[in-house]
Amino acid sequence: MSFAGQAAFVTGASRGIGRAIAIEFAKGGADVAIVGRDRTALEETAVLCANARVGATAHVILADVADRDAVEAAVNETVERFGRIDAAVANAGQSVDALLLRLKDDVLDRLIEVNLKSAFYLCGAVAKPMMKQRAGAIVLVSSIVGLTGNPGQAAYAATKAGLIGLCKSAAKELGSRNIRVNAVAPGLIETAMTEKMPEAVRELLVKQAALGRPGTPEDVSGVVAFLCSGASAYITGQTIVVDGGVVM
């Protein structure tokens, strides 16, 4: 999958899945705008992108993706720097577990802002340069809990399910301009977020997977790259489950 001459925009790129996605684009020849709130971690990602391919350019942008103006400014900065945006990935997200009856308003609001509203802001912002180009690919990072639900994760699951609805609607709105919108729904992936899970829960999820192992960020980044590449030129509005065979 070649991204030579293209530019990618990745939120939540400071670590985990987002970092792996940025590196994947850099390997393929794309210039990459890596967006997040942790400058040190983003600069580490930029170094890894540069190491992935000679001449790779990774541009660090500090932004809170829950702020519409910040997202639009980050997109404008990317277009000014690279001249275009060919692929955009809404990966930024947070997970806070809470039983429905104990869910606090501030937690619910923050999850909606970071996990769901940020993706609306990204889609609206990148659609403008993509419409001018009459080409582009957007990928939203959802979760299998957005498909199945999960006890104690009603708010998180609802935001991830919302991304799937956004994906389908945006794909229908933007398809006539040759802009494709898809989603990925990862299962248990080895990241800093999942390290906090109780060991018993991790073991159960691994047993449920047909492949009998947790996933890696690279298991997801390869699928995201495929969905942004010419190899998936006739795929839009779809959700690809990347969970080792839990949801079938």
C-alpha positions in Angstrom: 0.0 0.0 0.0 1.7 3.2 -1.2 0.9 6.6 0.1 3.7 8.4 -1.8 2.9 12.0 -2.4 -0.1 11.9 0.1 -0.7 13.5 3.5 -2.4 11.8 6.5 -4.0 13.3 9.6 -4.1 11.2 12.7 -5.6 12.1 16.1 -4.6 10.4 19.3 -1.2 9.7 17.8 0.9 10.0 20.9 0.8 6.3 21.7 -0.9 2.9 21.1 -3.1 2.5 18.1 -2.7 6.1 16.9 1.1 5.9 17.0 1.0 2.6 15.1 -1.3 4.2 12.4 1.0 7.2 12.0 4.0 4.9 11.6 2.1 2.8 9.0 1.4 5.9 6.9 5.0 7.0 7.1 6.2 3.6 6.0 3.9 3.9 3.0 5.4 7.2 2.0 2.9 9.7 3.4 3.6 12.9 5.2 1.8 12.7 8.5 0.2 15.2 10.9 0.2 13.7 14.3 -2.3 15.3 16.7 -2.7 15.1 20.4 -2.1 16.9 23.8 1.2 15.3 24.9 4.0 17.0 23.1 6.7 14.7 24.5 4.8 11.6 23.3 4.0 13.1 20.0 7.6 14.0 19.4 8.5 10.3 20.1 5.9 9.3 17.5 7.5 11.7 15.1 10.9 10.1 15.6 9.5 6.7 15.0 7.8 7.8 11.8 11.1 9.3 10.6 12.9 6.0 11.4 10.2 4.0 9.6 11.2 5.6 6.2 14.0 7.8 5.1 12.7 11.2 4.4 9.4 10.7 6.2 7.9 13.9 7.6 5.8 13.9 10.8 4.4 17.2 11.8 3.4 17.5 15.5 0.2 19.5 16.3 -0.9 20.1 19.9 -4.7 20.2 20.0 -7.6 19.1 22.2 -9.8 17.3 19.7 -12.9 18.0 21.9 -12.6 21.6 20.8 -14.1 22.2 17.3 -12.0 25.3 16.7 -8.8 23.4 17.7 -9.6 20.6 15.3 -10.3 23.0 12.4 -7.1 24.9 13.2 -5.1 21.6 13.2 -6.6 20.6 9.8 -5.8 24.1 8.3 -2.3 23.9 9.6 -1.9 20.5 8.0 -3.1 21.7 4.6 -0.8 24.7 4.9 2.1 22.4 5.7 1.5 19.6 3.2 -0.9 21.2 0.7 -3.6 18.5 1.1 -5.1 15.8 3.3 -5.7 12.4 1.6 -6.4 10.3 4.7 -7.8 11.2 8.1 -8.1 9.0 11.2 -10.3 9.8 14.2 -8.5 7.7 16.8 -8.5 9.9 19.9 -10.6 8.4 22.7 -11.0 7.8 26.4 -12.5 5.0 28.4 -14.0 5.4 31.9 -15.9 2.4 33.4 -19.0 3.2 35.4 -22.2 1.3 36.1 -25.2 3.1 34.5 -26.8 4.0 37.8 -23.5 5.5 39.1 -22.5 7.3 35.9 -21.8 11.0 36.7 -22.7 13.7 34.3 -19.2 15.1 33.9 -17.9 11.6 32.9 -20.6 11.1 30.4 -20.1 14.6 28.9 -16.3 14.1 28.6 -16.7 10.7 26.9 -19.2 12.1 24.4 -16.9 15.1 23.7 -13.7 13.1 23.3 -15.0 9.9 21.7 -17.8 11.1 19.5 -18.0 14.9 19.0 -14.3 15.0 18.1 -15.0 12.7 15.2 -17.8 14.9 14.0 -15.4 17.9 14.1 -12.7 15.9 12.2 -15.1 14.8 9.5 -16.5 18.3 9.0 -13.0 19.9 8.9 -11.2 17.4 6.6 -14.2 17.2 4.2 -13.5 20.7 3.0 -10.0 20.0 1.5 -11.0 16.5 0.4 -14.0 17.9 -1.5 -11.7 20.3 -3.3 -9.5 17.4 -4.2 -12.5 15.3 -5.0 -10.8 12.4 -3.2 -10.1 11.3 0.4 -10.5 8.6 3.0 -11.7 8.9 6.6 -11.5 6.2 9.2 -13.2 6.3 12.6 -11.8 4.1 15.3 -14.7 2.5 17.2 -14.7 -0.6 19.3 -16.4 -4.0 19.5 -18.3 -2.8 22.6 -20.0 -0.4 20.2 -21.5 -3.5 18.6 -22.0 -5.7 21.6 -22.3 -3.4 24.6 -20.6 -4.3 27.9 -21.6 -4.1 31.5 -20.1 -1.1 33.2 -19.3 0.6 29.9 -22.6 2.0 28.8 -21.3 5.5 28.1 -18.1 4.3 26.4 -20.1 1.8 24.3 -22.7 4.4 23.3 -20.0 6.8 22.0 -18.4 4.0 20.0 -21.7 2.9 18.6 -22.3 6.5 17.6 -19.2 6.5 15.6 -20.6 3.6 13.5 -23.8 5.6 12.8 -21.6 8.6 11.9 -19.6 6.5 9.6 -22.6 5.3 7.6 -24.2 8.7 7.3 -21.0 10.5 6.4 -20.2 7.9 3.8 -23.6 8.6 2.1 -23.1 12.3 2.3 -19.6 12.4 0.9 -19.5 9.5 -1.5 -20.5 11.7 -4.5 -17.3 13.6 -4.0 -15.2 10.4 -4.0 -14.6 10.6 -0.2 -14.9 7.3 1.5 -15.7 6.9 5.2 -15.2 3.6 7.1 -14.7 2.4 10.7 -12.7 -0.2 12.5 -13.9 -1.9 15.7 -10.9 -3.3 17.6 -11.2 -5.8 20.4 -8.7 -6.4 23.1 -5.6 -4.6 21.9 -2.4 -4.3 24.0 -2.2 -0.6 24.8 -1.7 1.6 27.9 -5.5 1.8 28.2 -6.0 -2.0 28.3 -3.1 -2.5 30.7 -5.4 -1.2 33.5 -7.9 -4.0 33.0 -8.2 -6.7 35.7 -6.3 -9.8 34.8 -9.4 -12.0 35.1 -11.2 -9.9 32.5 -8.2 -9.9 30.1 -8.0 -13.7 30.4 -11.7 -14.1 29.6 -11.4 -11.8 26.5 -8.4 -13.8 25.3 -10.3 -17.1 25.7 -13.2 -15.7 23.7 -11.0 -14.8 20.8 -10.7 -17.5 18.1 -7.0 -16.7 17.6 -6.4 -17.1 21.4 -4.4 -13.9 21.9 -4.8 -10.2 22.4 -4.2 -7.9 19.4 -1.4 -5.5 18.9 -1.6 -1.8 17.7 -0.1 -3.0 14.4 -3.0 -5.5 13.9 -5.2 -2.4 13.7 -3.0 0.0 11.9 -2.6 -2.3 8.9 -6.4 -2.4 8.5 -6.7 1.4 8.8 -4.0 1.8 6.1 -5.8 -0.6 3.8 -9.1 1.4 4.3 -7.2 4.5 3.3 -5.4 3.0 0.3 -6.4 2.5 -3.3 -6.8 -1.2 -2.5 -10.1 -0.4 -0.8 -11.3 2.1 -3.5 -14.8 0.5 -3.6 -15.3 0.2 0.2 -17.2 2.8 2.1 -19.7 2.9 5.0 -18.4 -0.3 6.5 -17.2 -1.3 10.0 -14.3 -3.8 10.0 -14.0 -5.8 13.2 -10.4 -6.4 14.3 -10.8 -8.6 17.4 -9.2 -12.0 16.7 -12.5 -13.6 16.3 -14.6 -12.6 19.2 -17.6 -11.1 17.3 -18.7 -13.3 14.4 
